[in-house]
C-alpha cells in the first residue's frame, strides 16, 4: 500500500543529483575580470587575441587565474580587484596603441568562479540583478522630435520626386514641422496631387486653401503614422543598444521601454561606468560609395601613392586598402531592412537589402550608369570609416537587391546585423545615472540569504515540534524544494533580484502548507480509527485534490503578475511560479517517498510519529 517501486526512487535520486549539480555553481561566487571585445566590425576576436592578452599580462607581471575565449570576447579572471585594474591598464596599452582609433574594448567585469568541469556540463550560476550584483543604471531620453523630423524630411524628398515623375508643377515645397507645404498653380493640379497622396503616401493627409490666385496644399503626417514612427524609433534604439551592450559582456542586461520616449538600461556587474556610457552613446552611420577604378586609384592601392582628387582611402575586411569616391550615393537612412539568406541559383550566402522609395530611385539610376563596377558599403564609427563589402553591380537595382560573393554564413549574418542595427533611429541623452557598488550588492545578498535561511529554520523547528517525525520529513521536503527552485532558476539562467529573494522566502511558507494539509489529513484518519498504513495512504490521496486546487489558483495569480507586470514585479513572479511547481513535487512526491521508505517496509505498523492525536470520545480519568 505504502511502497514505491524502484523506478520512482531512481527518479527521486536522479532528480536530486541533477538539482545539486546545477545548484552548486551558485556557491562559488564571482571574481573580478577584464573583458576584451571587438570595437569594429573588421576586428575579429579569436584564439590569436587570447595569445595577445596572455602575452600582455605576462609582460606586465600580472597573473591571471584564467584566460578564455567566450563567444566574441576574451575574458581574463583575477584574484583581486588590484590585479584587475593593473591588467586593464596593461591590456589597453598593448591592444590599443592609438587611443584615437581604438580597435578593442577593454572593460571591467565580474565572472563566475565555477570550475571548468561544471561549465563543461553547462552548469552556470543564476544571473544576479543590479540590486544584488552591483552595476550601473541609466535612464535615456529619446529625442522623438528628431525622429519625426527625419521622417518628415524623407517624405518631403519622396514627394518631390513623385511630383516630378508625374510632371505636376509646384512652388515652394518645404517641410514645416511634421507637415509638407507647397503652392500649386490651379485646382486641377491640386486634385491631381491629392490623388497622388492617396495612392502613394498613405501616411500623409492633405488640406487645401486659397493663396491668392493659387492653391496652398499642406500635407501633414497622420497621428497614427506619428505614433508608428515613435514606436519604431524606440524599438530600433533598443535593438541597437542590445547589440552594443553585448560588447560589454553583460550577462543579463535590462533594456526596456519606460513611457513613450524613455529607455531604462541596467547593466549588472559592470564596474566601468565611463566605458558603458561611451558604448551607449556611440554613433554609427552607413554610406554607399562607388569604388574608384581608375589607374591612379589602382596605383594608390598597390603602392600607397597619392589618392586621386575626389577620392579617399579606406580599409576593407581583409585589412587591404581600397580607394572610394568621395561622393556618397546612398546613406543608411534609406535602408529599411537587411536579412541574411542563400542565393537560389548558387546556394551561396547572401544579404537581402531593402531601401525606401527615394533610395530605390537612386539605386536604379546609379546601377544603370555603373554596370559591372563595384559599389562599397562603408560603416562610419567615431569618424572612422571601414568597408564592410564592395560587391560588383551585376544588374539594374531597385528597392530590393542583394549582396553576394565570397561570404560565409556567419559573415552574412554579421553583415546583415551591422546593416540593420548599426545606428540609432533617434539621438538619446542620459538624463539619470546611478551606480551600485559590489559591496552594497553583497550586503543585499547577505540580508536576502539570511531572511531565507532564518525563515527555513523557523519553519523546520515548528514542524518538528508539532508533527514530530512527519515534521522532520516535511522539513527535508522543504529543503529539496529550495534545492529544486535554485537549480531550475540556474538552468533557465534567470535573473535573481531582491523581489525574487522575497518570492523565494514566500515559496517556503507556501510549500510547507501542502505538508500541513497532508499531515492533518493523516491525523484525521487516525482519529477516525483507521490503521496507520491506511491513514498514511488516505492522507496523501485525499489531500492531493486540495493541494492541487490551492496551488493552481495561486499559480494563476503568479502568471498574471508575469504577463502584465514588469521590472521587480516580473522578477517576483518568475520565482513565485517556479516555486509553486517545485513545491508540489517536493511536498507530495518526495515527502511520500521518504514516508514510504520509513514506514512502508513495516508490515505490522502500530503507530506513527505525527504528534498528539486526539480521538473523539476519549476521556481521561483522574
N, C-alpha and C positions, 0 to 999 in steps of 0.2 A: 504493500500500500504506500509506504513512505520510503521508497528506494528509487534512486536514479539509475538508469542504465549507464554502462561505462562510457558511451559516446557523449553523454551530457557532461560527465565530469571532465572528459577530454576537451570539450568546448569551453568549459569554465577555465581549465588550466591554460589553454592556448590564448584565450582572451586576456587573462591576467598577465601572461608573459608579453604579449604584444603591447598591452597598455603600459606595463612597466618600461618596456624598451623605448616607447615614444614619449613617455613622461620624463625619462632620465635626462635628456639634453637640457631641460629647464633648470637643472641644479648646478650646471657648470658656470653659469653667469656669462658676462661679456668682457671682452678685452679691448683696450684701445688699439686702433688700427689706422693705417693710411691707405687710401684707395687711389689708384691711378687709372684714369679712364680717358678716352679719346675726346678731344675738343672739336676736331674737324673730321669731316666725312672721309677725307683721304687718308687719315691716320688710323691704322689698324692696331688693335691690341691683341697680341698673340704670345707665343712662348718666347719669342725674341725680346718682347717687352719685359717678361719675367726675368730674363737674364740681365737686362739693363738695370732693373730695380735691384736685383741681388748684388750686382757689381757696385752700384752707387752706395748701397748700405754698407758693403764691406769696406769700401774706400773711406767712408765716414766713420767707421768704427762702431756702427750701431748694429746690434744683434737682434734679428727678428725671430720670433718663435715659429713663424710660418709665413711663407710667401706662395700664394696660389693664384692661378688664373680662374676667375669666377665669372663666366659669361663674357661680357665685353669689358671687363676691368680686371686689374690686378690688385689683390688685397694683401697687405703685409701686416701681420699681427705682432704686437709688442707686449711686454710685461708691465710697463709703467707708462703713465702719460708723458713723463720727461723724455723717454726714448721715442715716443710717438712724435713729439714736437721736433726733436732732433732729426728724426727720419724724414719728416715733411720738408724741413729746410734742405736736407741733403738731396732729396729727390727733385725738388724744384730747381736746384742748381744744375743737376745732372740732366734732367729731361727737358727743361725749359731754358736753354741758353739765351734766348732772346725774349724777355718778358713782354715786349711789344707785339710779338707774334707767337703766342703760345700754341702748342700742338696737343698738350695733355692737360688734364685737370688733376691736380693733386689735392685731395680733400681729406680731412679728419673724419673718422667714423668709428663705430663700435661693431665688433663682430663676436659671434658666439665662440666660447672656449671648448665646444664639444669636440671630442676626439674624432679622428678620421674614420674609425670603424663605424661610428654612429652615423656620420654623414654619408657613408657608403650605402647605408640602407635607407637613406632619405629620412632619417630621424632628426628633425630640427626643432629647436625651441619655439614656443609661441612668440609671435611678434608682440612687443610691448608698445603701448600708446605713448603719446607725448607726455602725459602726466606721470608715467612710471619710468620712462627711459630717459627723459630729458630731450631737449632738441629746440627747434625754433618754430615759431608760429607767425605767419604773415597774413595780413588782410590786404588784398589787392583790389583797387578800384579800376574798373574798365572804362575807358573813355568811349562811351557809346556814341557820342556826337561825332567822333572821328570815324566810326564805322558807318554811321548814317551818311556822313558827308562823302565818304569813299563810294558808297553805293549810289548816291545821287550823281556824283561825277561820272560813274560808269554808265548810268542810264542816260545822262546827257550826251556822252560820246556816242553811245549806241543809237540814240535817237537822231543825232546829227547825220550819222552815216546812212540810216534808214531813209531820212528825208532826201538825201542826195540820190540814193538809188531810185526813189520814186519820182525824182525830178519835181519835188514840191518846193516852191520858193518860200523863204522865210527871212526874217531880220532879227538881229539881236537875240540869238539863242543863248541864254545864260542860265546858270544854276543860281537859285536864290533859296538858301536853306535846304529844305527837303523837297523842293519843287524845281521844275524847269520852266522858264518863261520864254516866250517868243512872240514876235509880231508877224501876222500873216496879211497878205495883200487884200483878200476878199473872203466872203463867206464860203464860197465853193472850196477854196483851199483849206479853210478851217474844218469843213466837213470831212474832207479827204484825210486831214491829219488826225481827226478824231477816230476815223475808221482804222487808220494805221495803228493808233494806240490800242484800240480794242483787239486787233488781230495779233500784234507782236509784243505789246507792252502791257501785260495784264496787271502789273504792279502799279501802274500809273492811272490816275483818274483825272479827267480834264474838265476845265470850265473855261468858257469864253466870255469876253466882254468887249464892248466897243472902245476903240482907242483912236478917236478922230475918224479919219476915213478908213482906217484899217481895223483889224481884229486882233486883240491880245488873247493868247491862249496860255493858260497856266496848267501844267501837268504836275500834280503833286503825288507823292508816294502814298498809297493806301495805308490806313492804320494797321491792317493785318500784315501787310508787307513790311512795315516798320518793325513790328514785333518779331517777324521772322528773321529779319536782318540782325536784330539784337540777340535773338536766341542762337543763331548760327555763329555770330561773333564770339559769344560766350563759350559755346561748345568747342569752337576751333581753338580758342585760347587755352581751354582746359586740356585739350588733346596735346597741344604744343607743350604746355607745362609738364604733362606726364612724360613726354619724350625727353625733355631737358632734365627733369629730376632723376630720370633713370641713370644719367651720367654721374650723379652724386652717390649712387648705390644705396639709396634709402630703401630699407626692406619693405615697409608698408606705408608709403606716404598717403596723406589725406588731402585730396584736392576736390573740393566740392563748391557748388554754387551757393551763394547766400544773397537772397534778394534778387533783384533784376539786373544788377550791374556790379556785383562783388564776387570775388573768389577767395575762399579760405584755403590756405596751404599750410599743412602741418608736416614737419619733417622730423620724425623721431630719430634720435641717435646722432643727428648732425650737430657737430660742435663748431664748425667753421661758418659763422653767420655771414661773414663778408663774401665767402665763396658762394654760398647759397643765393645771396642777393645778386651776385654777378651772373649766375646761371639763369635766374628767373628773369632778369632784365635784359638778357641778351636779345639782339635783333638779328634776323636773318632775312635776306631777300634773294629772289631768283631772277636771273636775266637770261635771255636767249640772244646770242650774237652769232654772226657768220664768221667762219674761220678764214683768215687771210691766207690765201693760197698762192700769192704772188711769189716771184723768185726771191725778192728781198726778204719776204717773211720766212721762206724756207731756209735761207741762209742764216737769218737771225735765230731760227730754232736750232739749227745744227751747230753753228759756230758761235752762237751767243753774241752776234754783232748787233748793230743798231736796228731798232724796231722801226718799220716804216711809219710815216706820218699817218695819223688817224687809226693807229692800231696799238694794241697793248700785249704784253707778255704775261701769260698765266701758267699754272702748273696743272697737269691732268692727273688722273687717278694713279698712274704709274710713276708719278714724280717727274715726268718729262715736260719740257717747255712746249707751249703751244701759243701761237700768235693769233689773236682775235681782233676783229674790227671794233672800234670804239662805239659804233652806232648800236644802240640797243633796239632789237627788232620787237621784242615782247618781254614783258615783266611777269613776275609771279602773281601779280594782282589779277591777271586774266585767267590763271589756272584755277579750275574748279574741282578737278579730281585727278587722281593718279592711282592706278591699280596694277599690280603685277599679274602676269598670265603667261601663256605659251602660244607661240605662233602656230596657227593651224596647219601651215604647209611644212615648215622646217622643224616644228616641235621644240624650237629654241625659246628660252626665257625672254620675255618682253615686258615692257611697261606701257600700258594704255593711258594716254593723256586726254583730258577734256578741258577745253577752254571756252570762255564766254563768246557771245556773238561778235564783239569787237575783236577779240583775239583770233576767232575763226577767219574773219575777213583779212586780218593782217597775215596770218599763216598761209592763206590761199595765194595772196599776192607775192609774198616772199618766196614761197616754194615754187611758184610758177616761173619766177625770174631766176631762180638759183638751183635748177635741177642738177643732180649729181655733185652738188657741192655740200660741204659739211656745215652743220649748224651746232654750236656748242651751248650747253646749259650750264650756267655759272652760278654757284652758290656764294653769296657775299655774307660774311660774318665779321663784325668789327672792322669794316673797311677792307678786309682781305678777301679776294675772290679766288675760288678754286673751281676747276672744270670738272663737273660730275660725269659728263659724257659728251661726245662730239660725233653723232651719227651722220651718215650721208643721207641727203634728201633724195628719196627714191621716186617720188611722185608728188602730184599736187595734194596738199594737205588742206584740212578744214577744221571744223570744231573738234573732231576726234582724230587722233593719229597715234602712232606707236613708235617706241624706241626699241630697237632690237640690235643684236650683234653678239659679240663675244662676252656675254654676261652669264654668270651662274645664277641659280635660283635665289641664293642668298643675296647676291648683288642686286638682282631685280627687286626683291622685297625691300632692301635698304634704300635703293634709289626711289622707289615709289613712296616710301615713308618720308624721305627728305623732301621730295617734291610736294607731298600732300600737306605736311605739317612743319614746314621749315620756318615759317614766320607767324607772327601774331596777326590776328584779324583786326585788332584794335590795340592801341597802346594802353599800358596799365601803369598805375602808380601804387607804391606800397604806402598805405595810409595807417597801418598798425603793425607793430613788430614786437614780439615777446620772445625771450629766451628763457628756457627752463633748464637749469643745470643738472648734471647727473646726480649730484648729491641730494637735491630735492626729490628727484625721481626715486633714488634709493630709499629715502625716508618714506615716501608714499608706498613703496613696495613692502617695506618692513611693517608699516601700520596695517596695510591690507592683509599681509600674511598673518600678522598677529590676530586680527579680527577673525579670520577664517579658522585659525588654529584654536583659539580660545572658544569659539563657538562650537567647534567639533568636540573638544574635550568636555565642555559642559554638557553637551547632548549625550555623549557616551556615558558619563558618570551618572546622569539622571536615569538613562535607560537601564544601566547595570543595576542600579539601586532599586528600581521599580519592577523590572521584569527578570532580574537575576540572569540565568544563562541565556535566555532568549534575548535579553537586553544586550549582552555581550555580542551575541551573533548579529544583532541589529547594528551594533557599533562597527563590526567588521564589514558588514554590507555597506555601511555609510562610508567607510574608508575606501572600499572598492569603487563606490560611486564617484568619490573625489578623484581617484586614480583614473577612472574611465573618462571623466569630464576633462581633465587636463590633457589626457592622451588624444582625445578627439580634437580638442582645440589646437593641439600641436600638429596633428595630421592635416587639419584644414588650413594650417598656417594663419589662424585667426589672430586678430589684434586684441590683446587684453588691456583694458583700461581700468581706472578706478571704479566706474559703474559696473564693469564686468566682474570685478572682485566682489562688489556688493551683491551681484546676482549669484556669484558662487557661494557666498555665505547664506543667501536666501535658499539656494538649492539644497543645502544641507538640511535646513529646517523642514523644507517641504518633502525631502526624500525620506526622513525619519517618520513622517506622517503615515506613509504606506506601511511601515513596520508596526506602528502603533495600531493601525487597523487590524493587521494580521494577528498581533499578539492578543488584542482584546477579543477578537473573534475566537481564538483558541481558548481563552479563559471562559468565554460564554459557553462554548461546547462542553468544557469540563464542568461548569456549574450545572449544566443540564443533565449531567450524569454520563456523558459519553466517555468511552475508553480513551486513554491518552493518544494511542496511534490514530484512532478515528477523529479525535479532536484536532490533532495536527493537520490531518488531511482535509477535514471540513473547514478549518480556519483559513487555510491558504486558498481552497477552492471558492469559498463563499465570499471572501474579502476581495477577490480579484475583480469582480464587477464594479464594486465601489471604487477601488483604486484606479481602474481604467477610466471610469466616468470623471472622477475628480481631476486626474492628470490631463485628460483630453480638454476639459473646459479651461484649465489653466494654460494648456498649450495654445488654445485658440487666442487667448488674450496675449500670449507672448508673440504669436505670429502677427497679430495686429500691430504690436509695437515694432516688429521687424519690418513690416511692409510700409507703414505710414510714418515711422519715426526716422530720425536722422541723428548723426553725431553720437553723443553719450547714450541717448535712448536706444539707438540701434545696437550699440555695444552691449548694453544691458540685456537686450532681447536675445542676442545670439547666444550668450552664456546661459540665459534663462531657459531657452528652448532645448538646447543640448542637455542641460542638467535634468530636465523633465524626462527625456528619453533614457538617459543613463540610470536615473533613479528607479525607473520601472524595471529595468533589467536587474539591478543590484538588489533592490528590496524584495523582489518576488523570486526571480530565478536563482540568484546566487545565495540569498539567505536560506531558501528552501533546500538548496544543495547542502549547506552546512548542517541544517537540522536533520535532513535525511541521513547524512553521514554519521551524525552523532547518535540519533535515536532510531533510525530505520533498521539498524542491524540487531536491535534488541526485540526478540520475538514476544517476550512477556514483560512488556513495559508497564510498570505500576504507577509511575508519577513522572511529571516533567517539571523542570526548574523554570517557572514562569511567574514567580511572585505569589502573593497570597491570593487564593481562590476562595471567595465566599460563596457558599451554597445556600439557596433559599430554604427556609425552614430549619436550618441548623441552629441549635441553641447551645449555650454554654452554661453548665450547672455550677453553682457556687461551691 
